Amino acid sequence: MRVSRFWTLVEDEFGAAYAHSLARSHVMSALGGRTAVEALEAGIPPREVWLALCADMDVPAERRHGRDVPKSR
């Protein structure tokens, strides 16, 4: 997963405004007491950061791959 995909998933799940605030302020023990932003800056893979955030915020498993986007014809 690329960092850009991480941000898309976070914004889709939590809303654009709250997503960035959450990523800067929510500390996760699964990431060594880091926020999502700190974890990304420390080189932790974006997928690992996303899954830790999902676990902490009780995101249902069916939404952890992003929202469904209808296929265009």
Buried (B, 14 or more C-beta within 10 A) or exposed (E): BEEEEBBBBBBBBBEEEEBBEBBEEBEBEBBEEBBBBBBBEEEBEBEBBBBBBBEBEEBEEEEBEEEEEEEEE
